Amino acid sequence: MEKMARTQKTVLLVVTLTSFIGPFIISSVNIALPDIERYFAIDAITLSWVITSFLLSSAIFLLPMGKWADIKGVKSIFKQGTVVFVVFTFLCAITNSSTILIVARFLQGVGAAMLMATGPAILISEFPVNQRGRVLGINVAAVYIGLSVGPLVGGFVTYYFGWQGIFWISGMLGLSVMLVAFLFLGEDKHKAPQSRMDVWGAIIYMLALSCLVYGSSKITSLQGQILIGLGVLLIIGFLFYQTKVSFPVFPTHLFRINKLFAYSNAAALINYSATFAIVFLLSLYLQKIQHYSPREAGSILIAQPVVMALLSPLAGYLSDRMEPRILASAGMAICSLGLALLAFIGADTSTITIIGILAFIGIGFALFSSPNMNTIMSSVDKTKSGLASGMAATMRVLGQMASMTIATAIFAIFFKGESVEGVSDLLFIKSIHYAFLAFAFICAGGIYFSMARGRMHTDNENRID
């Protein structure tokens, strides 16, 4: 019993650390974007790819890696993921080319996908059912702590050492996690019997997402519109193909017969689609319109993730004792209202107002995220935990990518190839007003899926073993 407790603590430590690093590097790079733009002399669309390339690779590899982890073992893929992440994080730190930076960020995202697809599955394999909400809440809190300290540390590091320092710090953290994982994580207990990878399905899926994201960055051109159309056709073809294969990458059968699983994933997709670009947009707003330094902007942006980090363990604990859909739906409604409030900020909006709105959104996100993850991971058998974990992470990253794609498309329409620094303050504020309004409506639509998913604690027929 004592040995099992030590193993559980080690597993929780390793997975929690990796859950911290990914959000930390995303939020810290967000705050450094104006410096990266000036360093490489790139336009707003190219700048957005510093973020989008990481999200794109994470999205297109999450499902295949989740499936592969069920076959080969979640701990094995997790360890390999730490190596990939560390190598390309250090490459980001030493490059002097914007193209290489974007490519390195893409490959860094592959490593992050391997970690995100396996982390929650490892927790599920080590902890009993009655502790899942608590440990997943701690894991989600680590995500928000990463988001919390990212802007503050990123702003400080960028101000004194340049944007490259962010990647040096992240690389050293990743290296520490890699050593702990290889030394103490142990071997896999659960693998999916008689399963194999659907290679063609994975390829179609990757091409579809790539066409959609790249096309959105060029939405004002014929090329971009053709790519978006091709991406939609490939997605439709992919979903149809997945119904015909024996070992699909995308579990369409779970979405057809498991309402709890399907609606919880849909709610996650919508919530992240509506909320992820908040830091991206406000980082630019605070530095361009309010004339804050990266360090000062980072200290303002921590308001949302700090509240999320404080409340997520409590929300996870409560989701073990009451229906998660109640907590999650309330959280979604709060997020929607907060986004609507952000649509009215202007050049004279006070800092206190911005902090208050961010804290309010943080409450909503905390109430939503931990209970929603608990529902997803509890709706399937342990042998499918890698798939469920990969699917939950895929919904998160697809949502984050959709959020950035919407923001990028709005910039492309309003800025017409100009840099963020090059456009007028009035035009920039107008563009973020449209973005936040769009996100508020998207988030409001997600309340239905969150509430209509069913009851986790009593609807046993929803569980697929």
C-alpha positions in Angstrom: 0.0 0.0 0.0 2.8 2.4 0.9 4.7 1.6 -2.3 1.5 2.2 -4.3 1.1 5.6 -2.6 4.6 6.6 -3.5 4.1 5.5 -7.1 0.9 7.6 -7.3 2.6 10.6 -5.9 5.5 10.3 -8.4 3.1 9.8 -11.3 1.1 12.9 -10.2 4.3 14.9 -9.9 5.6 14.1 -13.4 2.3 14.5 -15.2 1.5 17.7 -13.3 4.9 19.2 -14.3 4.3 18.5 -17.9 0.8 19.9 -17.7 2.5 23.1 -16.4 5.2 23.5 -19.1 3.0 23.5 -22.2 0.6 26.3 -21.0 3.6 28.1 -19.6 5.4 28.3 -22.9 2.2 29.2 -24.8 1.3 32.1 -22.5 4.9 33.4 -22.1 5.4 33.4 -25.9 2.1 35.3 -26.2 3.5 38.2 -24.1 6.7 38.2 -26.2 5.0 38.5 -29.6 5.6 42.2 -30.1 9.3 41.7 -29.5 9.4 38.7 -31.8 7.6 40.8 -34.5 10.3 43.5 -34.2 13.2 41.0 -34.0 12.3 39.3 -37.3 10.5 42.3 -39.0 7.4 40.1 -39.9 3.8 41.0 -40.5 0.8 40.2 -38.2 -0.2 37.0 -40.1 3.3 35.5 -40.0 3.6 36.5 -36.3 0.4 34.6 -35.5 2.0 31.5 -37.0 4.5 31.5 -34.1 1.5 30.5 -32.0 -0.6 28.7 -34.6 2.2 26.3 -35.8 2.5 24.9 -32.3 -1.3 24.5 -32.0 -1.6 23.0 -35.4 0.9 20.2 -34.9 -0.5 19.5 -31.4 -4.0 19.2 -33.0 -3.0 17.0 -35.9 -0.9 14.6 -33.8 -3.0 14.3 -30.7 -5.5 11.8 -32.0 -2.9 9.5 -33.6 -0.7 9.7 -30.5 -3.6 8.9 -28.2 -4.4 5.8 -30.4 -0.7 4.9 -30.6 -0.4 5.2 -26.8 -3.2 2.7 -26.3 -1.3 0.3 -28.5 2.3 0.8 -27.3 1.6 2.1 -23.7 0.9 5.6 -22.5 4.0 5.8 -20.3 6.2 4.8 -23.2 4.8 7.5 -25.5 4.9 10.0 -22.6 8.6 9.5 -22.1 9.4 9.8 -25.9 7.3 13.0 -25.9 9.5 14.6 -23.3 12.6 14.1 -25.5 10.9 15.5 -28.6 9.6 18.5 -26.7 13.0 19.3 -25.1 15.0 19.1 -28.3 12.9 21.5 -30.3 12.4 23.9 -27.4 16.1 24.4 -27.4 16.1 24.8 -31.2 13.6 27.6 -30.8 16.0 29.4 -28.4 19.0 29.4 -30.8 17.4 30.2 -34.2 17.9 33.5 -36.0 15.3 32.7 -38.7 11.5 33.3 -38.4 11.0 30.3 -40.7 13.1 28.0 -38.6 11.3 29.3 -35.4 7.9 28.5 -36.9 9.1 25.0 -38.0 10.7 24.3 -34.6 7.5 25.4 -32.9 5.6 23.0 -35.1 7.9 20.1 -34.1 7.8 21.2 -30.5 4.0 20.8 -30.8 4.5 17.2 -31.8 6.2 16.5 -28.5 3.5 18.4 -26.6 0.9 16.3 -28.4 2.6 13.1 -27.1 2.5 14.5 -23.6 -1.1 15.9 -23.7 -2.5 12.7 -25.2 -1.0 10.5 -22.4 -0.8 12.6 -19.2 -4.5 12.3 -18.0 -4.5 8.6 -19.2 -1.6 7.9 -16.9 -3.4 9.5 -14.0 -6.6 7.4 -14.7 -4.5 4.2 -14.8 -2.9 4.9 -11.3 -5.8 6.4 -9.3 -9.1 4.8 -8.2 -12.5 6.2 -9.5 -13.3 8.1 -6.4 -10.0 10.1 -6.6 -10.2 11.0 -10.3 -11.9 14.3 -9.9 -9.4 15.4 -7.3 -6.2 14.4 -9.3 -7.6 15.7 -12.6 -8.4 18.9 -10.8 -4.8 19.2 -9.6 -3.6 18.5 -13.1 -5.9 21.2 -14.5 -4.7 23.6 -11.8 -1.1 23.0 -13.0 -2.3 24.0 -16.5 -3.6 27.3 -15.1 -0.6 27.9 -12.9 1.5 27.6 -16.1 -0.9 30.1 -17.8 -0.6 32.3 -14.6 3.1 32.6 -14.3 3.7 32.5 -18.1 2.8 36.1 -18.8 4.6 37.4 -15.7 7.8 35.4 -16.1 7.7 35.8 -19.9 7.3 39.5 -19.6 10.2 39.7 -17.1 12.5 37.5 -19.2 11.6 39.3 -22.4 12.2 42.7 -20.9 15.6 41.8 -19.4 17.0 38.9 -21.6 15.0 38.9 -24.8 12.3 36.5 -26.1 14.9 33.6 -26.5 15.1 33.4 -22.7 11.6 32.0 -22.6 12.6 28.9 -24.6 15.8 28.4 -22.6 13.8 28.3 -19.3 11.1 26.0 -20.9 13.8 23.7 -22.2 15.5 23.4 -18.8 12.2 22.7 -17.2 11.4 20.1 -19.8 14.8 18.5 -19.4 14.2 18.1 -15.6 10.8 16.4 -16.3 12.4 14.1 -18.9 15.0 12.9 -16.4 12.3 12.3 -13.7 10.0 10.5 -16.1 12.7 8.1 -17.4 14.0 7.4 -13.8 10.7 7.0 -11.9 7.6 6.8 -14.1 7.7 3.0 -14.4 6.2 0.7 -17.0 2.7 0.5 -18.5 -0.1 -1.7 -17.0 -2.9 -1.3 -19.5 -2.7 -1.7 -23.3 -5.5 -2.0 -25.9 -5.6 -5.7 -27.1 -5.6 -6.5 -30.8 -5.5 -2.9 -32.0 -3.5 -1.2 -34.7 -3.0 2.3 -36.2 -5.2 3.6 -39.0 -2.4 5.3 -41.0 -4.5 6.6 -43.9 -7.1 8.0 -41.6 -4.3 9.9 -39.7 -2.9 11.3 -42.9 -6.3 12.5 -44.2 -7.0 14.1 -40.8 -3.6 15.9 -40.8 -4.1 17.3 -44.3 -7.6 18.5 -43.6 -6.6 20.5 -40.5 -3.6 21.9 -42.3 -5.7 23.1 -45.2 -8.3 24.7 -42.9 -5.7 26.6 -40.7 -3.4 27.7 -43.5 -6.4 28.7 -45.7 -7.8 30.8 -42.9 -4.6 32.8 -42.7 -5.2 33.7 -46.3 -9.0 34.0 -46.2 -9.0 37.2 -48.3 -7.4 35.4 -51.3 -8.7 32.8 -53.7 -6.0 30.4 -52.7 -7.1 30.7 -49.0 -10.8 30.1 -49.9 -9.9 27.1 -52.0 -7.8 25.6 -49.2 -10.7 26.1 -46.7 -13.1 24.4 -49.1 -10.7 21.5 -49.6 -10.2 21.2 -45.8 -14.0 21.0 -45.2 -14.3 18.2 -47.9 -11.4 16.3 -46.4 -13.0 16.5 -42.9 -16.2 15.1 -44.3 -14.4 12.4 -46.1 -12.3 11.6 -43.0 -15.4 11.2 -40.9 -17.1 8.9 -43.5 -13.9 6.8 -43.8 -13.7 6.4 -40.0 -17.0 4.6 -40.0 -15.7 2.0 -42.4 -12.4 1.0 -40.8 -11.9 -1.5 -37.9 -9.5 0.5 -35.8 -10.3 4.2 -36.4 -8.2 7.1 -35.3 -11.4 9.1 -34.6 -13.8 7.1 -32.4 -17.1 7.9 -34.3 -18.8 5.0 -32.6 -18.2 6.6 -29.2 -19.8 9.9 -30.4 -22.8 8.0 -31.8 -23.6 5.8 -28.8 -22.0 7.6 -25.8 -23.8 11.0 -25.3 -21.8 11.8 -22.2 -18.5 11.4 -24.0 -19.7 13.2 -27.2 -21.4 16.2 -25.6 -18.5 16.7 -23.1 -16.0 16.8 -25.9 -18.2 19.2 -27.9 -18.5 21.5 -24.9 -14.7 21.5 -24.5 -14.2 22.3 -28.2 -16.6 25.3 -28.0 -15.2 26.6 -24.7 -11.6 26.7 -25.9 -12.6 28.1 -29.3 -14.2 31.0 -27.5 -11.5 31.7 -24.8 -8.0 30.8 -26.0 -7.3 34.0 -28.1 -8.1 36.2 -25.1 -4.4 36.3 -24.0 -3.2 36.8 -27.6 -5.5 39.7 -28.3 -5.1 41.4 -24.9 -1.3 41.0 -25.0 -1.3 43.1 -28.2 -4.0 45.5 -26.9 -2.1 46.2 -23.6 1.2 46.9 -25.4 -0.1 48.7 -28.4 -3.1 50.7 -27.1 -2.3 51.0 -23.4 1.5 51.3 -24.0 2.5 48.8 -21.3 5.8 47.0 -21.4 5.8 43.1 -21.8 6.6 42.8 -18.1 3.6 45.1 -17.1 1.2 43.5 -19.6 2.1 40.1 -18.2 1.4 41.1 -14.6 -2.1 42.2 -15.8 -2.9 39.1 -17.8 -2.1 36.7 -14.9 -5.5 37.7 -13.3 -7.5 35.1 -15.3 -5.2 32.0 -14.9 -4.5 32.8 -11.2 -8.2 32.5 -10.4 -8.4 29.4 -12.6 -5.5 27.8 -10.7 -7.0 28.6 -7.3 -10.5 27.3 -8.1 -9.8 24.3 -10.4 -8.9 21.7 -7.6 -12.1 22.7 -5.7 -14.2 22.4 -8.9 -12.6 18.9 -9.5 -13.4 17.9 -5.9 -17.0 19.0 -6.2 -17.4 17.1 -9.5 -16.8 13.9 -7.6 -19.8 14.7 -5.4 -22.3 16.5 -7.6 -23.2 16.4 -11.3 -20.3 17.9 -13.3 -22.7 19.3 -15.9 -24.2 21.8 -13.4 -20.7 23.2 -12.6 -19.5 23.2 -16.2 -22.7 24.9 -17.6 -22.5 27.6 -15.0 -18.8 28.1 -15.9 -19.6 28.3 -19.6 -22.3 31.0 -19.0 -19.8 33.1 -16.9 -17.2 32.8 -19.7 -19.7 34.0 -22.3 -20.7 37.0 -20.3 -17.0 37.9 -19.6 -16.2 37.8 -23.4 -19.2 40.0 -24.1 -17.8 42.6 -21.6 -14.4 42.5 -23.4 -16.1 43.5 -26.6 -16.6 47.0 -25.2 -13.0 47.8 -24.1 -11.4 50.8 -25.6 -8.3 53.1 -25.4 -9.6 54.6 -22.1 -10.6 51.4 -20.4 -9.0 51.2 -16.9 -6.6 48.5 -15.9 -8.8 47.6 -12.9 -11.7 46.9 -15.3 -9.5 44.6 -17.5 -8.3 42.7 -14.4 -11.8 42.4 -13.1 -13.2 40.9 -16.4 -10.2 38.5 -16.6 -10.8 37.3 -13.1 -14.5 36.8 -13.8 -13.7 34.7 -16.9 -11.2 32.8 -14.7 -14.0 31.8 -12.4 -16.0 30.5 -15.3 -13.2 28.6 -16.9 -12.3 26.9 -13.6 -15.9 25.8 -13.0 -16.0 24.3 -16.5 -12.7 22.7 -17.1 -12.0 20.2 -14.3 -15.6 18.8 -14.1 -15.7 18.5 -17.9 -12.4 16.6 -18.0 -13.6 14.3 -15.2 -16.7 13.5 -17.2 -14.7 12.7 -20.4 -12.2 10.4 -18.6 -14.9 8.6 -16.5 -17.1 7.8 -19.5 -14.8 5.1 -21.0 -13.0 2.0 -19.9 -9.3 2.2 -18.8 -8.1 0.4 -22.0 -9.5 3.4 -23.9 -8.1 6.0 -21.6 -5.3 7.0 -24.0 -7.9 7.5 -26.7 -10.2 9.5 -24.3 -7.2 11.6 -23.1 -6.1 12.2 -26.6 -9.6 13.1 -27.7 -10.0 15.6 -24.7 -6.7 17.2 -25.5 -7.6 17.2 -29.2 -10.8 19.1 -28.5 -8.8 21.6 -26.4 -6.1 22.2 -29.0 -8.6 22.2 -31.9 -10.5 24.8 -29.9 -7.4 26.8 -29.2 -6.4 26.6 -32.9 -10.0 27.6 -34.0 -9.7 30.6 -31.6 -6.4 31.7 -33.1 -7.8 31.0 -36.6 -10.8 33.3 -36.0 -8.5 36.0 -34.6 -6.1 35.6 -37.5 -8.9 35.8 -40.1 -10.2 39.0 -38.5 -6.7 40.5 -38.6 -6.4 39.4 -42.3 -9.7 41.1 -43.1 -9.0 44.4 -41.2 -5.2 44.8 -41.5 -4.7 43.8 -45.2 -1.1 42.7 -44.7 0.0 45.4 -42.3 1.7 44.6 -39.0 0.1 45.2 -35.7 2.3 48.2 -35.1 1.5 49.5 -38.5 -2.3 49.7 -38.3 -4.1 52.6 -36.5 -5.2 52.3 -32.9 -8.8 52.8 -34.0 -8.7 50.0 -36.6 -7.0 47.6 -34.1 -9.6 48.3 -31.4 -12.4 47.7 -34.0 -10.9 44.4 -35.0 -10.7 43.0 -31.4 -14.3 44.2 -30.7 -15.5 42.0 -33.6 -13.3 39.1 -32.3 -14.6 39.2 -28.7 -18.3 39.5 -29.9 -17.8 36.4 -32.1 -16.3 34.5 -29.2 -19.1 35.5 -26.8 -21.7 34.1 -29.2 -19.7 30.9 -29.7 -19.4 30.4 -26.0 -23.1 31.0 -25.4 -23.9 28.2 -27.9 -21.8 25.8 -25.9 -24.0 26.0 -22.8 -26.5 23.7 -24.5 -24.0 20.8 -25.0 -22.7 21.2 -21.5 -26.1 21.0 -19.9 -27.6 18.4 -22.2 -24.8 15.8 -21.9 -26.6 13.7 -19.1 -25.6 12.7 -15.6 -22.2 11.2 -15.0 -22.8 9.7 -11.5 -26.1 8.0 -12.3 -26.3 7.4 -16.1 -24.2 4.2 -16.2 -25.5 3.3 -19.6 -23.4 6.1 -21.0 -20.2 4.3 -20.0 -18.5 2.3 -22.8 -16.4 -0.6 -21.6 
